[in-house]
């Protein structure tokens, strides 16, 4: 008899973290590594956010808060949802977690049971299937196509639904593809989910990093029926360069959120009190720093695309959001081996697509300086030429 829980034995370690660890090891050896692997902004947290945290420390705001988050933070989150997304939530419908990942995990654990099926469009963020495994449910993957810009169609969704379908996990803007669902596409998805009484976890963590003129749309804003079936996930990590502060949040139907609170009561309790005060400052302040960061990311995206366009062996679909370029490296072999070779041979850290459900693809992040983007793509180009 194994001493390890059978569900936990199924969990696959994070490829992203493994590549990052190897890149760090090479850096410690004095190697010049270009990091195209990081899933976080390279900008510093805005000063006004840091000042709020210092004020919280000096003011003694260092004790427990309610497990679901301090009331003033949940009020600020409700204001954000109303202002940005046209969503009406009350503080009792909000649970603040230790990052958006934690919030998604809690939602999956509350909604899913053994035997349930969870639809996940692929490519997907690496943690979604592992969370489903931990809940004892079964992931059902929709393998999207490049001709549809890596987005599932209504026909794809309808075909994946069975009597066991409980939940759809939707990520827009997407990690790793950068695709964004339009309002029309979301309306079609919402109608199908309502028809079949399926819950939706809408992961909107990259909401502020959009590069087109089209407004961002939250699926829960498309009517009461889908609102009542949606758990909207967001956080401060990507938009405000606050990845290490670990503040994410979820909002949804009262019943679901009450159970998420109960789960958090007995697992993590509250997120860090100091980080909560910092998050309030982020959500309540003008977004000048967010706009500036987004513009720089757009510039970097365009630069990376222009450089990759000069490498005929690589193909990609233009990302509309987030900060990733998801590239087809199929001709070079298994993507995990390709990523290892690129790191070892030319010292560029990239993330293989197999962990995202897309064998043959490589994820490059443009959350690094323009100079490093030029250097990194140049090295990859040299690596490809050496293999031809």
Residue, then its C-alpha position, 0 to 999 in steps of 0.5 A: x500500500x502506497x503511503x502517498x495519496x493516489x490523487x497526489x501521485x498523479x500530479x505532474x510537476x511544473x515544467x515552468x519551474x523546472x526550466x526556471x531552476x535550471x536557468x538559475x543554476x546556469x546563472x549561478x555558474x556565471x552564464x549569461x542566460x536570456x530569460x524568455x521563461x518568466x511568467x511575470x512582469x519584469x517591472x517593479x511594483x509601483x511606489x504607491x503600492x509599496x508605500x501602502x504596505x509600509x504604512x500598514x506595517x508601521x500602523x500595526x496591520x499585521x494580524x489575522x483578517x477574515x479568511x475571505x479577506x478584509x472588508x475594505x479590500x473586498x469593497x475595493x474589488x467590488x468597485x473594480x468589478x463594477x467600474x471595469x467589467x459592469x459586474x455587480x458583486x457584493x463583498x459577501x460574494x468575494x473571497x480573496x486568495x493567496x494569488x489567482x492560482x489559489x482562488x482557481x484551486x479553491x473554486x475547482x475543489x468546491x465545484x467538482x466531485x469524483x466522476x465530474x468532468x471539466x472542459x479545458x480548452x487546449x492550449x491551457x495554463x499548466x495548473x488547470x488539469x492538475x487542479x482537476x485531478x486533485x478534486x478527483x474529477x476528469x479533465x476533458x480537453x478541447x484541442x483548439x486549432x490554429x485556424x481558429x486562433x487557438x480558440x474553441x468554437x461553439x461546436x467544439x464546446x457542444x461536442x465535448x459536453x456529456x451528462x457528467x460535465x460540471x465545469x468549463x475553465x475559460x482563460x482570456x486573455x490566454x496563457x500561453x497563446x495570448x488569444x482573447x475571446x470576443x464578446x460575440x464568441x463569449x455570448x455563444x459560449x455562455x448560451x451553451x453553458x446556460x443551456x446545459x447548466x454548466x459552471x464557468x471559471x473565468x480566469x481573467x488575470x491578464x485582463x489589463x494586458x490587451x493590445x487591441x482597441x477592442x474592450x475586454x469582456x467578462x463572460x459573467x457580464x452577459x446576463x443573469x443566467x451566466x452570471x449565476x453560473x460564473x466564478x470570476x477570477x482576477x488578481x493584482x499580480x500581472x497588472x500591477x507587477x505584484x506577483x510576489x505579494x500573492x493576492x488574487x480573488x474570486x467572485x460568484x454566486x453566494x452559495x459557492x463563495x460561502x463554501x470557498x470561504x469555508x475551505x479557506x478557513x481550514x487551509x490557508x486562512x487569510x492572505x497576508x494582511x500587509x499585501x491586502x492593504x497594498x492591493x487596495x492601493x493598487x485597485x483604488x489608484x489611477x492606472x498610469x503605471x498600468x497603462x505605461x507597462x501595457x504600452x511597453x509590453x505592446x512595443x516588446x511584443x511587436x519587436x519580438x514578432x518582427x524578429x521571429x518573422x525573420x526566422x522562416x522555421x518558426x510560426x506563431x499566431x499574433x497574441x492579442x493579450x498577456x505577454x507570450x509568443x506561442x511558437x510552433x517548433x514542431x520540426x525540431x522534435x519533442x518540445x521538452x528536448x528542444x527547450x533543454x537544448x536551447x537552454x544548454x546550447x545558447x543559454x536562452x530559457x524557454x518553456x516547452x508547450x507539452x505542459x500546456x497541452x501543445x506538443x511541439x510548441x515553445x512559449x517565449x515571454x516578452x516580459x523582459x527588456x528590448x535589448x534582451x529580446x534582441x539578444x535572445x531571438x538572435x541566439x535562437x536564430x543561431x541555434x536553428x541555423x546550426x541545425x539546418 
